[in-house]
Amino acid sequence: MKDQIIETITALFAGADERDWGKVKNALAENVELDYGSMTGNPAGIVPAEGIITAWRGFLPGFDKTHHQLADFYVMQNGSAALVHYYGKADHFIGDELWTVEGTYDTELIETDDKWIVTKHKLNLIKQDGNMDLPAQAAARVSERG
């Protein structure tokens, strides 16, 4: 069971890196409590899965490559609900330039129809490093491509 829970989380990040939005959608509940406030300063909110995909689709393809590395999964499962705490590092590349986000995540999932889906996803930022202008450059590149 714990392997399936971790597989759902890794599929979420792999889908983002691969720009496989179907894989991302398959890992998410219809609505997800999303909290990137430790990085953005914005409050947590309930976001439809399609809204998450639209946001990521409008940003991540602006990088030449992204690579998420996840480790140290601690899974607390109670029946059809799970809370997973883990480490994450995300490298974002444009040319030779790099922007890195490092932190831990607290992700909640539920089991429904024999699969696990993410219902809450929180980043606990440790640090950002590298070229801090890359996120804006990536967004501009996506806008330019239309």
GUKE-711789 format. One line per field, with one value per residue: x, y, z of N, C-alpha, C in turn; residue number from 1. Coordinates in nm, 2 decimals. Layout:
BEGIN
n.c1	X_...
n.c2	Y_...
n.c3	Z_...
ca.c1	X_...
ca.c2	Y_...
ca.c3	Z_...
c.c1	X_...
c.c2	Y_...
c.c3	Z_...
n	NUM_...
//
This chain:
BEGIN
n.c1	0.08_0.19_0.38_0.22_0.12_0.35_0.42_0.22_0.28_0.54_0.47_0.32_0.52_0.70_0.53_0.51_0.77_0.80_0.61_0.37_0.06_-0.17_-0.08_-0.02_-0.28_-0.40_-0.29_-0.40_-0.67_-1.00_-1.03_-0.77_-0.61_-0.38_-0.06_0.18_0.28_0.51_0.70_0.59_0.45_0.18_-0.15_-0.27_-0.49_-0.80_-0.77_-0.88_-0.80_-0.76_-0.69_-0.44_-0.30_-0.32_-0.18_0.08_0.13_0.15_0.39_0.61_0.68_0.84_1.09_1.39_1.44_1.32_1.39_1.29_1.38_1.31_1.30_1.35_1.09_0.83_0.57_0.25_-0.02_-0.37_-0.60_-0.79_-0.67_-0.38_-0.09_0.20_0.54_0.82_1.14_1.23_1.38_1.41_1.53_1.56_1.61_1.74_1.90_2.24_2.18_2.06_1.79_1.71_1.49_1.44_1.32_1.09_0.80_0.46_0.22_-0.11_-0.32_-0.59_-0.75_-0.93_-1.15_-0.97_-0.72_-0.47_-0.50_-0.39_-0.49_-0.41_-0.14_0.16_0.43_0.72_0.94_1.29_1.51_1.59_1.79_2.05_1.99_1.76_1.60_1.51_1.24_1.07_1.16_1.10_0.82_0.77_0.88_0.69_0.46_0.54_0.54_0.28
n.c2	-0.12_0.13_0.16_0.22_0.46_0.63_0.60_0.74_1.00_1.04_1.01_1.24_1.44_1.35_1.36_1.64_1.70_1.57_1.70_1.58_1.60_1.45_1.25_1.40_1.49_1.25_1.19_1.36_1.48_1.59_1.85_2.02_2.11_2.35_2.46_2.67_2.87_2.92_2.97_3.15_3.34_3.36_3.27_2.94_2.75_2.61_2.44_2.36_2.05_2.09_2.36_2.37_2.22_2.40_2.62_2.51_2.43_2.68_2.77_2.58_2.46_2.67_2.64_2.48_2.24_2.05_1.90_1.70_1.58_1.34_1.23_1.03_0.95_0.95_0.78_0.80_0.61_0.58_0.37_0.45_0.69_0.90_1.06_1.21_1.28_1.43_1.49_1.73_1.83_2.06_2.12_2.37_2.45_2.68_2.70_2.72_2.81_2.79_2.74_2.65_2.49_2.40_2.19_2.05_1.84_1.81_1.60_1.50_1.22_1.03_0.71_0.61_0.44_0.22_0.35_0.59_0.93_1.28_1.51_1.72_1.94_2.06_2.28_2.31_2.54_2.53_2.65_2.87_2.88_2.98_3.12_3.36_3.49_3.33_3.20_3.41_3.45_3.21_3.21_3.42_3.32_3.11_3.27_3.41_3.21_3.15
n.c3	0.00_0.08_-0.11_-0.34_-0.27_-0.26_-0.52_-0.65_-0.57_-0.68_-0.95_-0.99_-0.98_-1.18_-1.40_-1.42_-1.49_-1.73_-1.88_-1.90_-1.89_-1.85_-1.68_-1.46_-1.39_-1.33_-1.09_-0.91_-0.70_-0.77_-0.66_-0.50_-0.20_-0.21_-0.12_-0.14_0.00_0.16_-0.02_-0.21_-0.06_-0.08_0.04_0.13_-0.07_-0.21_-0.51_-0.83_-1.00_-1.27_-1.27_-1.14_-1.33_-1.55_-1.45_-1.41_-1.68_-1.79_-1.72_-1.65_-1.91_-2.01_-1.93_-2.03_-1.93_-1.65_-1.33_-1.08_-0.77_-0.53_-0.19_0.11_0.21_0.44_0.54_0.67_0.72_0.74_0.71_0.44_0.40_0.38_0.50_0.38_0.43_0.29_0.13_-0.12_-0.42_-0.67_-0.98_-1.23_-1.56_-1.79_-2.08_-1.98_-1.74_-1.40_-1.17_-0.85_-0.63_-0.30_-0.05_0.20_0.17_0.26_0.19_0.14_0.08_-0.06_-0.08_-0.35_-0.56_-0.59_-0.63_-0.53_-0.46_-0.47_-0.23_-0.08_-0.08_0.02_0.02_0.21_0.22_0.21_0.08_-0.19_-0.48_-0.71_-1.03_-0.98_-1.16_-1.35_-1.32_-1.40_-1.66_-1.77_-1.77_-1.94_-2.18_-2.23_-2.27_-2.50_-2.69_-2.72
ca.c1	0.00_0.28_0.45_0.13_0.11_0.47_0.42_0.13_0.35_0.65_0.41_0.29_0.64_0.75_0.44_0.55_0.90_0.78_0.50_0.26_-0.04_-0.26_-0.02_-0.04_-0.42_-0.43_-0.24_-0.47_-0.81_-1.07_-0.99_-0.66_-0.56_-0.24_0.00_0.32_0.30_0.64_0.78_0.53_0.38_0.03_-0.22_-0.32_-0.63_-0.85_-0.76_-0.92_-0.68_-0.73_-0.63_-0.30_-0.24_-0.31_-0.07_0.21_0.15_0.18_0.52_0.71_0.74_0.93_1.23_1.44_1.43_1.31_1.42_1.25_1.43_1.24_1.37_1.32_0.95_0.77_0.42_0.16_-0.14_-0.48_-0.71_-0.79_-0.61_-0.24_-0.01_0.34_0.64_0.94_1.23_1.22_1.47_1.37_1.62_1.49_1.72_1.73_2.04_2.33_2.14_1.99_1.72_1.68_1.40_1.47_1.23_1.01_0.66_0.36_0.12_-0.22_-0.38_-0.70_-0.77_-1.06_-1.15_-0.84_-0.60_-0.44_-0.49_-0.35_-0.59_-0.35_0.00_0.22_0.58_0.79_1.06_1.42_1.59_1.60_1.93_2.08_1.94_1.63_1.53_1.46_1.10_1.01_1.20_1.02_0.68_0.78_0.90_0.56_0.37_0.58_0.51_0.14
ca.c2	0.00_0.25_0.18_0.28_0.60_0.69_0.60_0.85_1.13_1.04_1.03_1.38_1.52_1.30_1.42_1.78_1.71_1.52_1.77_1.48_1.66_1.34_1.18_1.49_1.49_1.12_1.18_1.47_1.48_1.69_1.97_2.00_2.22_2.37_2.56_2.71_3.00_2.94_3.02_3.26_3.43_3.35_3.18_2.81_2.76_2.49_2.46_2.24_1.99_2.16_2.49_2.33_2.19_2.52_2.70_2.45_2.44_2.81_2.80_2.48_2.45_2.78_2.59_2.38_2.11_2.05_1.77_1.69_1.47_1.32_1.13_1.02_0.94_0.90_0.76_0.77_0.57_0.54_0.32_0.50_0.83_0.90_1.18_1.17_1.39_1.39_1.59_1.75_1.93_2.08_2.20_2.43_2.49_2.75_2.70_2.68_2.88_2.70_2.79_2.54_2.50_2.29_2.19_1.93_1.85_1.74_1.57_1.42_1.15_0.94_0.60_0.60_0.35_0.14_0.43_0.70_1.07_1.39_1.60_1.84_1.95_2.17_2.29_2.38_2.59_2.54_2.76_2.88_2.90_3.00_3.24_3.39_3.56_3.22_3.19_3.52_3.42_3.09_3.25_3.50_3.23_3.05_3.37_3.44_3.10_3.16
ca.c3	0.00_0.09_-0.24_-0.43_-0.22_-0.30_-0.67_-0.69_-0.55_-0.78_-1.08_-1.00_-1.02_-1.31_-1.50_-1.44_-1.56_-1.86_-1.94_-1.93_-1.80_-1.81_-1.57_-1.34_-1.36_-1.28_-0.95_-0.83_-0.67_-0.84_-0.60_-0.41_-0.12_-0.26_-0.03_-0.17_0.07_0.22_-0.13_-0.28_0.03_-0.10_0.13_0.08_-0.13_-0.28_-0.65_-0.91_-1.06_-1.40_-1.24_-1.12_-1.46_-1.63_-1.40_-1.44_-1.82_-1.83_-1.65_-1.66_-2.05_-2.04_-1.90_-2.12_-1.86_-1.50_-1.27_-0.94_-0.70_-0.41_-0.11_0.25_0.23_0.57_0.51_0.78_0.66_0.83_0.62_0.30_0.40_0.41_0.50_0.35_0.45_0.21_0.08_-0.26_-0.48_-0.81_-1.07_-1.35_-1.65_-1.92_-2.12_-1.88_-1.61_-1.31_-1.05_-0.77_-0.51_-0.21_0.07_0.23_0.13_0.33_0.09_0.19_-0.02_-0.02_-0.18_-0.41_-0.68_-0.59_-0.65_-0.44_-0.53_-0.38_-0.19_-0.02_-0.12_0.09_0.02_0.32_0.15_0.28_0.02_-0.34_-0.52_-0.85_-1.10_-0.94_-1.27_-1.44_-1.33_-1.49_-1.80_-1.82_-1.79_-2.06_-2.29_-2.26_-2.33_-2.64_-2.78_-2.73
c.c1	0.09_0.35_0.35_0.11_0.23_0.47_0.33_0.21_0.46_0.59_0.37_0.41_0.70_0.66_0.47_0.67_0.89_0.67_0.39_0.15_-0.15_-0.21_-0.03_-0.18_-0.46_-0.39_-0.32_-0.62_-0.87_-1.04_-0.88_-0.63_-0.41_-0.18_0.15_0.36_0.44_0.74_0.72_0.47_0.23_-0.03_-0.25_-0.46_-0.67_-0.84_-0.80_-0.80_-0.65_-0.67_-0.48_-0.23_-0.22_-0.20_0.06_0.23_0.19_0.32_0.63_0.77_0.83_1.07_1.27_1.43_1.40_1.34_1.39_1.31_1.36_1.30_1.31_1.17_0.91_0.62_0.35_0.02_-0.24_-0.59_-0.69_-0.74_-0.46_-0.18_0.14_0.43_0.76_1.01_1.22_1.32_1.43_1.47_1.55_1.60_1.66_1.87_2.13_2.29_2.05_1.92_1.68_1.59_1.42_1.38_1.18_0.87_0.58_0.24_0.02_-0.29_-0.50_-0.70_-0.91_-1.05_-1.02_-0.72_-0.59_-0.43_-0.46_-0.46_-0.54_-0.20_0.07_0.37_0.62_0.93_1.18_1.50_1.57_1.74_1.94_2.02_1.79_1.54_1.47_1.31_1.03_1.04_1.12_0.88_0.67_0.79_0.77_0.47_0.41_0.54_0.36_0.08
c.c2	0.13_0.27_0.25_0.43_0.68_0.70_0.71_0.99_1.14_1.06_1.17_1.46_1.48_1.36_1.56_1.79_1.66_1.60_1.68_1.52_1.56_1.27_1.27_1.48_1.36_1.11_1.28_1.44_1.59_1.83_1.94_2.13_2.24_2.49_2.57_2.84_3.02_2.99_3.15_3.37_3.43_3.25_3.05_2.83_2.63_2.53_2.34_2.18_2.06_2.30_2.47_2.31_2.31_2.61_2.64_2.45_2.58_2.86_2.71_2.46_2.56_2.75_2.49_2.24_2.14_1.91_1.77_1.56_1.46_1.21_1.13_1.03_0.88_0.90_0.72_0.74_0.53_0.50_0.38_0.65_0.81_1.04_1.14_1.30_1.34_1.51_1.61_1.86_1.94_2.17_2.24_2.49_2.57_2.77_2.65_2.74_2.78_2.78_2.66_2.57_2.38_2.30_2.05_1.95_1.77_1.72_1.47_1.35_1.07_0.83_0.60_0.52_0.28_0.22_0.55_0.83_1.17_1.48_1.73_1.83_2.07_2.17_2.37_2.42_2.59_2.65_2.75_2.92_2.92_3.13_3.26_3.46_3.45_3.20_3.29_3.49_3.31_3.13_3.34_3.42_3.16_3.15_3.40_3.33_3.09_3.03
c.c3	0.00_-0.04_-0.34_-0.39_-0.27_-0.46_-0.72_-0.68_-0.66_-0.92_-1.10_-1.05_-1.15_-1.42_-1.53_-1.52_-1.71_-1.94_-1.98_-1.84_-1.77_-1.69_-1.44_-1.30_-1.29_-1.13_-0.86_-0.81_-0.76_-0.79_-0.50_-0.33_-0.15_-0.17_-0.06_-0.10_0.12_0.11_-0.19_-0.19_0.01_-0.01_0.05_0.02_-0.19_-0.43_-0.73_-0.98_-1.20_-1.38_-1.21_-1.25_-1.55_-1.58_-1.43_-1.59_-1.87_-1.78_-1.68_-1.81_-2.09_-2.00_-2.00_-2.06_-1.71_-1.45_-1.13_-0.88_-0.56_-0.33_0.03_0.28_0.37_0.55_0.63_0.72_0.76_0.74_0.48_0.29_0.44_0.41_0.48_0.36_0.37_0.17_-0.07_-0.30_-0.62_-0.88_-1.19_-1.43_-1.76_-1.97_-2.01_-1.74_-1.53_-1.20_-0.98_-0.65_-0.43_-0.09_0.10_0.19_0.23_0.23_0.15_0.07_0.03_-0.13_-0.22_-0.54_-0.70_-0.64_-0.55_-0.52_-0.42_-0.36_-0.12_-0.05_-0.07_0.07_0.14_0.27_0.25_0.22_-0.13_-0.37_-0.67_-0.91_-1.07_-1.04_-1.36_-1.44_-1.41_-1.64_-1.86_-1.85_-1.92_-2.19_-2.33_-2.32_-2.47_-2.74_-2.80_-2.69
n	1_2_3_4_5_6_7_8_9_10_11_12_13_14_15_16_17_18_19_20_21_22_23_24_25_26_27_28_29_30_31_32_33_34_35_36_37_38_39_40_41_42_43_44_45_46_47_48_49_50_51_52_53_54_55_56_57_58_59_60_61_62_63_64_65_66_67_68_69_70_71_72_73_74_75_76_77_78_79_80_81_82_83_84_85_86_87_88_89_90_91_92_93_94_95_96_97_98_99_100_101_102_103_104_105_106_107_108_109_110_111_112_113_114_115_116_117_118_119_120_121_122_123_124_125_126_127_128_129_130_131_132_133_134_135_136_137_138_139_140_141_142_143_144_145_146
//
